[in-house]
Amino acid sequence: MARKRKGQAISGWLIVDKPAGMTSTDVVNRARRILDAQKAGHGGTLDPLATGVLPLAFGEATKTVSYVMEGDKTYRFTVRWGQATDTDDSEGKVVAENPKRPEKAEIEALLPRFEGEIEQVPPAYSAIKVAGQRAYDLAREGEAVELKPRTVFIEWMELVDRPDEDHAVFEVGCGKGTYMRSLARDMGEALGCHGHVSALRRLAVGPFREEDAISLDYLEELAQSARAAEALLPVETALDGIPALALTDMEASKLRSGQAISMLARNNAERIRGFENGDVLCAMAAGKLVAISRLEAGEIRPVRVINL
């Protein structure tokens, strides 16, 4: 007999403004305790140094995490010029120094080189697996970690502040798998002065924005007054870019049981007009998400059934 999970069967997204000093797992665990939730996960790791948008998925929302992680992201980060560190951020050990400081015009002239598709080597202290082990575990044990370059996409990059000659603040819109620490390191090398991230904040990930985020302390306050559910966003919020298809109760029942729904009848032609074979759809009934589905060969087929 299967063991019953502890906690409540809560489903939805909670957008936390992650504080510095906590790991993403620490945030998940604390939020899960506050809400007494059975199941929780997060939509994209943030380093302990980083703050900002950390989407947490509860219950059935965990089935939509991959759609959030594939989404575009926006970051604001500060580069400290003149120093390279072993972690590519201010938490690491300084391994090289340079007295040169770049001029604003030099920095701005460099930015186009880092836009579009670029090759980027992830930091040695990262969660990427090497021979089954996390790179940061190997690096902490003193092993030399050599990671291969990966193709990442940076849509735009802007110098937004220059508080002093040692620091520059950037905002970046990018795709999945882009490391700001690598970006800071590589810009420092290109400018001939070294560089590392001294502050990092995520402003957006997928459909979730900074204005959606709440602090863990505020979540505690809501929970103490039995209002924590107010902070949860619907499961389908993560699927904002996926079109919806309304189902009848009978169709919803079939889809929930894993059966495909034929759309070949003439009276269904209008319902799927504008969709193409292979399109992913949010199958909805009575205002609730029934399944992430796909249109294939004239049928709506379930990809992930959502039990709400």
Buried (B, 14 or more C-beta within 10 A) or exposed (E): EEEEEEBEEBBBBBBBBBBBEBEBEBBBEBBBEBBEBBBBBBBBEBBBBBBBBBBBBBBBBBBBBEBBBEBBBBBBBBBBBBBBBBBBBBBBEEEEEBEEBBEEEEBEEBBEEBBEEBEBBBBBBBEBEBEEEBBBBBBEEEEEBEBEEBEBBBBEBEBEEBEEEBBBBBBBBBBEBBBBBBBBBBBBEBBEBBBBBBBBBBBBBBBBEBEBBBEBEEBBEBBEEEEBEEBBBBBBBBBEEBEEBBBEEEBBEBBBEEBBBEBEEEEBEEBBEEBEEEBBBBBBBEEEBBBBBBBEEBBBBBEEBBEE
